[in-house]
Amino acid sequence: MAGDFVEVYVKCSLDECIDRDVKGHYKKALSGEIKNFTGVSDPYEEPENPEVTVDTESETSEESAENILSKLQQLGYLRS
């Protein structure tokens, strides 16, 4: 229904998301102030078959970008 798209899974642990949360949303969700917060009080389901996964805890942002661009080239969305 969405047409051509490439699913990119940006992987990051809950602990790391909490550490990076500059707006305090996770803190509010953990205290119950925000209800149905994905990954805290509402389940998070990892994608089953993403075309590319970038792990932001083990890759630099440059490596993640390169992995995405490489996959887009491999799939024919970008020229080499």
N, C-alpha and C positions, 0 to 999 in steps of 0.2 A: 504494500500500500504506500510506502514511503518512497518508492523508487530506488534508484541507486544510492547506496550509502555504504560507508565503511564503519563498522563498529570498533571503537577504540576503548579499551578498558584501562582506565587510569587507576592502577592498583595502589592502595595505601592502607596501612593498618589503622584501626580505630584509635589506638594510642597516638599514632603520628598525626591523625586528623585533629585530635584534641590538642596536641602540642602546637599545631599550626593555626589554630582557630583564633584569629585576631578579633573577631566580632563577638566571641563568647557564646555562640549558639550551642556548642556541645556542653559547656558548663551549665547553661540553662536547661538543656534537655536532660542532663544527668541529674539535676536537682528536681526535675518534674515540672519546671516552669513552662517548657515547650513540650507539648504532647505529640505523639506519633512522629517522632524524629527518626528518620531513616538511619539505621545502624545502631541506634540507642534503644528506643522504645518501640520501634517499628523495624521489622526484619529487612536486611539488605541481601539481595540475591545477586551474586556475581554472575556476569554474563556467561552463558554456556559455551559459546563458540565465537569469541570476538576475533576479528581479522588480525588485530594487533593488540598486544598488552604492553603497557609501559609501567614499570614498577618505580614509583617516584622515591622510594626509600633506598633503592640500590643503584639507580641511574641518576646521572645529572640531567638537568633540563635539556641540555644540548643533545645528550644521548637519546633521551626520549623523543625529542623532535626528529632526530635522524632516523630512529626506528619507524616512526610514523611516515616520514617522507619516503623512506625505502620501500615500505609496504605499498604506499600509493603508487610508486613507480612500478613495482612488481605487478600490481593489479591493472596497470595501464591508465591510471588516472593522471599521472604526471609523466613527462618525457625525461629521459636521462640527460 
